[in-house]
Amino acid sequence: MALPQTYARRKRRRAEEGKAKVFRSKPLGKKLLTQLSHAFEAIDAQFSYDEKMIDELTVVLREEIGVLSLANQRELTKDFYGWWFSEQYIPPEDEHDMRLSAIELACQIGLRKADLADRRSVAGRKLLVVRNVVAVINERMMEDGFGFQFQNDQLIEITSEFTFKEMVEPALALLANPIFAAADGEFRDAIDEFKQRNYDDCIADCGNAFESTIKVIAAQKGWNDVKPTDNASKLIDALYRHDLIPPWMQEQMTGLRQMLQGAPTVRNKEASHGAGEAPRKVSKALAAYQMHQTAAAILFLISQAGLA
């Protein structure tokens, strides 16, 4: 669902045309907080008074934060918005992360409630409406330069609009196939670790997803010489041995193998081994590069295997 093509929006997009958008991970500005609150209300408009999404969201947030109320309000809706718009950040220290959790939970709860409502109604269209609202939430965050998107039932952090739309999002769509359940879980774990700033674990999970993807392809293709215990190097060798990557590409695109090996190589050097005496510091930039590289490799391999 596209945002209204107002004069101001058209003018702003013309000015931004050809420029790489720089995303931020915080804070949520007052304008975006207000726009998202309108989206939450649009979700709640689909449900009866005693089935409001905001009510369930508020109860979950109270429990997660560990407080009796979010903003000293007994009524659930008032309590949520009193906290949502508060300019005075209250404990805990991860207040910003809890607001991110609120966005994620609002989408999750809204979609679940709409799905249940449609199952009870022959002509139900609530799920379609809520999906459209979630799309608006994503567009609002994208337009605001706030680097998060709700995809595959979780809020993920993005560092580049191009790599997200051209690599991460399509890779997630392909991994949604049940045969890739393990790889899907591992790649989503990597995305979640990135969001939580656990960059070493992000790299490790990327490597796991990369290897799991190749193992599924091997199983689907009936490659009996590929074992579940094979490491990344052996798995990549199998791709060439079974001509999943054709001979002409092996000869003319020597950099491809290095790209494919990049996922396990970065993991082995930065994340899979003990830190030793000196604490290891994996940068956000390295983790983002690894995540995007893994998404591109997964997208290529699944498509090349004819499993897209």
Secondary structure, DSSP 8 states (H G I E B T S, - for coil): ------HHHHHHHHHHTT-----B-----HHHHHHHHHHHHHHHTTS-GGG-HHHHHHHHHHHHHT-S-SSS-SSHHHHHHHHHT-SS--SSTTHHHHHHHHHHHHHHHHHHHHHHHHHH-TT--HHHHHHHHHHHHHHHHHHHTB-EEEETTEEEE-S-HHHIIIIIHHHHHHHTSGGGHHHHHHHHHHHHHHHTT-HHHHHHHHHHHHHHHHHHHHHHHT-TT--TT--HHHHHHHHHHTTSS-HHHHHH-HHHHHHHHHHHHHHHHHTSS--TTS-----HHHHHHHHHHHHHHHHHHHHHTT--
